[in-house]
């Protein structure tokens, strides 16, 4: 235990996701040894992020204006909406340069263990958006884990009566992976999503 403000800094850094006690200590001492300008810039950016960044009123993605860059882009197709759990998922899909539609960020996934139900997510907002007749498809791109699957199942059941095409991202074996290390669910999905090659 260090004294005073140094320990406070270590404690606050340790609250960040993925930062354990040793990493928090290393970061704290890095900041102590860094140029004063660098530490001040970091503090300014943190303050500015809290003041300027908000969530897009339409899709829930991070934005600095009422609408995010994607929702404001007139080149994006309004025919399809890709439903994701978090804003970081939007960026992951955007890096592929494959999807040209719009997004809807739920703000998490259904997780009874953590007390997160459908009412805690942005599902009502999604249903409201689907009243637009231009929307023809909803692509569910939740994580391929227990919570993501529960969320995908809930959304599929809820949205099916609306007459919109509902699809789910394919999942299966990663490139470069070995069959012997694949879990049963991943291997089963790979069989379900197989395609003919001839």
PEQUIWO-V186286 format. One record per pair of residues at least 24 apart in sequence whose C-alpha atoms are under 8 Angstrom apart, sorted by the first residue. I is the first residue (numbers start at 1). J is the second residue. If there is no record, write none. Layout:
I_J, I_J
This chain:
58_104, 59_102, 59_103, 59_104, 59_105, 60_87, 60_104, 60_105, 60_106, 60_107, 61_86, 61_87, 61_90, 61_104, 61_105, 62_87, 70_102, 71_102, 76_100, 76_101, 76_102, 77_101, 77_102, 78_102, 78_134, 78_135, 79_134, 79_135, 79_136, 79_137, 80_135, 80_136, 80_137, 80_138, 80_139, 81_135, 81_137, 81_138, 81_139, 82_138, 82_139, 82_140, 82_141, 83_138, 83_139, 83_140, 83_141, 83_142, 84_140, 84_141, 84_142, 85_109, 85_141, 85_142, 85_143, 109_142, 109_147, 109_148, 109_150, 109_151, 110_147, 110_148, 110_150, 110_151, 111_147, 127_159, 135_164, 136_164, 136_165, 137_164, 137_165, 137_166, 137_167, 138_164, 138_165, 138_166, 138_167, 139_166, 139_167, 139_168, 139_169, 140_166, 140_167, 140_168, 140_169, 141_168, 141_169, 144_171
